[in-house]
Amino acid sequence: MFTSDSANCLWLDFNKTHMIRDVTDIRVIDMLVTKGRMELEESVKGWKQKSHVMMYFGQTVQKKPKDFLSRFFSGLE
């Protein structure tokens, strides 16, 4: 159900959001690890909607062509 790529993507987003590298207080580290586990568990158990999970993969989505020739060559027209 959950591949290593998706778990890695979740971890990278969590790491960027909370800047886990700069934290030195052990209580804050424990809280961030707990939040990360909760986020992963919610994703795995399906408690999150598809749109919430897909926001982690936004940079992998290719934009659809807008002009006629690009749409024609991609088979949309």
Beta strands, then each sheet from edge to edge (+ up, - down):
end
